[in-house]
Each structure stands twice: as structure tokens, then as C-alpha cells.
Amino acid sequence: MNRTLRLDPIACDGHGLCAEILPEWIALDDWGYPIVDGRPVPQQLEEHARRAVKECPRIALRLDRQRTTGAV
Amino acid sequence: MSSAPSRRAVSAPLGAGRLLAALRRDGHPVSLDEHLAHYGRLDLESDLIALLDASGLRGRGGGGFPTGRKLSAVAGARGRPVIVVNGTEGEPASRKDKGLLGRVPHLVLDGAAAAAEALGARHVVIATGRGARTERTTVARALDERRDRVRWRLATVPDGFVVGEETALLNALAGAPAKPSLKPPFPFERGLDGAPTLVQNAETLAHLALIARFGASWFRSLGTEAEPGTALVTLSGAVARTGVYEIELGTSVSELLAQAGGATEPLSAFLVGGYFGGWTRDRNLPLTAANGLGAGVVVALPTTSCGLLESARVARYLADESAGQCGPCTHGLAALAAGLEQIASGQGVERDRLERWARQVAGRGACRHPDGAARFVTSTLSTFQDEISLHVRRSRCSGSDRGILTDRSGR
């Protein structure tokens, strides 16, 4: 099942642990805040993604199933 | 003078005078009797949501979301819905929603009551910013004249640019800080007190009130195929008559200028869409949501004004108005503002760097504040290239900062 990594930008404090754990999927902007690839996480990176979620000191990351956005 | 509401069928408004057609010359609010004499009663028998879908009405608060779909989403959610009238109008240069609430309140209230009826809502909250005292008084008096089947609550929230964002508004109404929350969940599924909530801009509800009376075809008889109907525009800057105008969507900038009595001095550029909008030098630009009209603010910048200085001031305002919750917005907007200020003061800043920052902040906040600010800065950089060159070489150009974009005195 393909999951996407979702960041809560309000909770995020720019610690940057996630980018260290998963540099293939998460980059840091000029101010140290994560830029998370929004596509479904590839199989081979899923374990690292779970670790990034677990290690985030602000619990700002989540692994979500694909959601049909009813964006209004 | 009051007369019994007319029972004859009232003919649908012709021409672009729809929301503003019943305005009184003396500036006093239109009473319920006057309102009904002008527009007739609202006795909707058909399906409001289907009517709104057919009309093509989109939100007039800047988001431009199809109104019928918004009501459908609320209707499909679990629990008894609540309606929130967004009358906050946090952008300093915008006066259209205050204009409606202060002069033709019954249009907005009709729309809110009709939406409530269609959605089975029993409570309607009318949200206004702290500074809108006159408008609140007018709305309170208008509510006293009415007998709707809903319970009205007239609420005051803090003034501020981001307060109008729907989750920030709902937080403020719940007594929490007026800062946005992450979506999902969306207000249509879980909003005020956890109920499915329709947050709708005041002007959108006014259009809804007329669509419910005169139908979808009538609404579509003006405007464009993609963007039907009329919209309110707040025009300021170097024009003879600043103020709120009702235009057919697709009207050009120059047609709007003509309605306002023309320019009072040579003009350099136009800001279309307010602080989240973009600059243009093209007078033939059709005013539409697709062209960035947003919540309808248009500013005519004279040549004696420096677009760079004016824009730097707005960029700083937008940075200051950030809720400060998300790193990219808090840091990025401050960096963009400082960058524009540095260019304006003659210190060359790499344009590439500013453009990269603008790209980096968009889409990375809990709300669209950084996106709007980034769009504005990017537009400034591309439109005022000549001024930028002059400022880099000589620390100034021929214009000065006249505070045109941040002027609140115009009514």
C-alpha cells in the first residue's frame, strides 16, 4: 500500500532530524525547514520514513494512506 | 417612510447594477421595506444547491471556490450545519464587504438565511472585525427588522490580515487565537463546535440572495462563460473617484478606470488582486479570477509613486501579519521583505535568491498566506525591473513612496 509522508507545518520547528534520516525524500530549505516530497513513498524507503516519523521531536510527520482531497 | 413590501413580481436587475442597485444616495442603510420593494421577497421553492451549481457562482472572498459545491460538501457532512458569514475583510485596501454590511445588509442576511434553510442550519454567525463598529450597528438594526427561522449571532473578532482565513476565523469565534489550523479537517466537515460549517464571504451570500430570486440564467446573463456574474471591486489610487464598484466579470482595467472618472495623473501600473495579487501594465487586462482579481482590490499606481518602495512596504506588512506558526512563512516572508527593502535602498540583492525564496515558501504553510505573499513579490520583481535597475545604480528612481498601497483614508 502506497503511503505519503505528510508534514504538519505548524508543529514543525525545523529540527531537521527527518532530513538526516531520509535525505532521499526530505530536503531542507534555506531556513532549515523540511521540504517533503509529496509523492507516495517508494517501497525501499518506507522503513526510513517510519523512523523519521517516530524520531521527530515535535511529532510533526505522519505516514498517510492516499486521501481523496475534498478540498474546499 | 415605510410601505408594505410589494407583492407584485419585481423584475430582475438589468445591467451591472445588482448588489449596489438599491444603494441610497444619502448613504443610509437600506431598510427591510426598501430592500423588499426593490428586490421582492425571497421565496425559494427549488433546490438552492442545484441553482447555485447552474449559476456558476464562485466565492468572492479571494478563494474563488464554486459555491454550489461548497454547500454540497456541508450538506453531505454529518451533523447539523452552522453558517458563518465572513465579513472580516482583513485586507486594508478592501472595502466591499463593509460596504455591503453597512449599506445593503439585507442582501447578505437574505443569502445567509437561504443557505441556512437549504442546509438545515439553525445558527448563523456574522463575523466582523473589531474596527467595523458602524457596520455592526447597521447589521444589528437590520436583524431587528427581520423574522427568519434562524438564530443570529453578531460576533466580533480581532482585526488582522489572516483572520479572514476560514480556520483562523473559526478559531477566533471559538475564543482561541486567530491563527489558521492545518486542513484537513476542513470546516465543511468539522468547524465551529465540531459542526459542519459553511464559511462564506459576505459578497458571495449577497449574490446568492439574488440568484435565489432571479435564477441561474439571469446570473449568467452578465460576465463570461467561465466566470459569470458581477463582482465588487475596491478601486483606489490615482483615480478621480475611488471606492467600491460593481463590474461585470471580464471588464477591463481601463473600463473600470472610466467608470471611476479616469486617472488623475499619469499611471505607471495597476495592482490587480490586492496584496495577494499581481502587478500589470496592461490596461486591457480583463478583470477575472483567472487574471488574479481575488477579493477585488485594484490599485492605480501613479508614475510619481515608486512601485518598488510601495511593494516593499506591502511585503513587510505581509511578513508582519504572518501568524508565525510555520517556519517557511515566518522566515521566508521576512527574508523577502528585507530583500525588497534592500533593493529599494540601493543595495543590490540577487534577484535569483529572492525568486528562489518565493518558490520555497509557496505551498508550505498551513494556509495560503505565504503563497499570496510570494506571488506579490515575484510580480513586483518582474514588473518593476526598470525601477530595480535604477535603484541598484542610483539608490532611487524618479518615484517616491506615497503610501498609495497602504492608504486607508479613501472611502
Contacts between the chains, C-beta under 8 A, distances in Angstrom:
chain1	res1	chain2	res2	distance
A	8	B	182	5.5
A	8	B	366	7.9
A	9	B	182	7.2
A	9	B	325	7.4
A	9	B	326	3.9
A	9	B	327	7.1
A	9	B	328	7.0
A	9	B	329	7.9
A	9	B	364	6.1
A	9	B	365	5.6
A	9	B	366	5.3
A	10	B	181	7.5
A	10	B	182	5.7
A	10	B	325	4.5
A	10	B	326	6.0
A	10	B	366	5.1
A	12	B	326	7.3
A	12	B	327	6.3
A	13	B	327	7.4
A	14	B	327	4.9
A	29	B	327	7.9
A	29	B	328	6.1
A	29	B	332	7.8
A	29	B	360	4.9
A	29	B	364	7.7
A	30	B	331	7.9
A	30	B	332	8.0
A	30	B	335	7.5
A	30	B	356	7.7
A	30	B	357	6.6
A	30	B	360	6.6
A	31	B	327	5.8
A	31	B	328	6.9
A	31	B	331	3.9
A	31	B	332	6.9
A	31	B	335	7.8
A	32	B	327	7.4
A	33	B	327	3.8
A	33	B	328	5.4
A	33	B	331	7.5
A	33	B	364	7.4
A	35	B	360	7.3
A	35	B	364	7.1
A	67	B	184	7.3
A	69	B	184	7.8
A	70	B	73	6.2
A	70	B	186	6.9
A	70	B	188	7.6
A	70	B	189	7.8
A	71	B	183	7.7
A	71	B	186	7.2
A	72	B	65	5.8
A	72	B	69	7.0
A	72	B	70	5.3
A	72	B	73	5.2
A	72	B	186	5.7
A	72	B	187	7.8
A	72	B	188	5.2
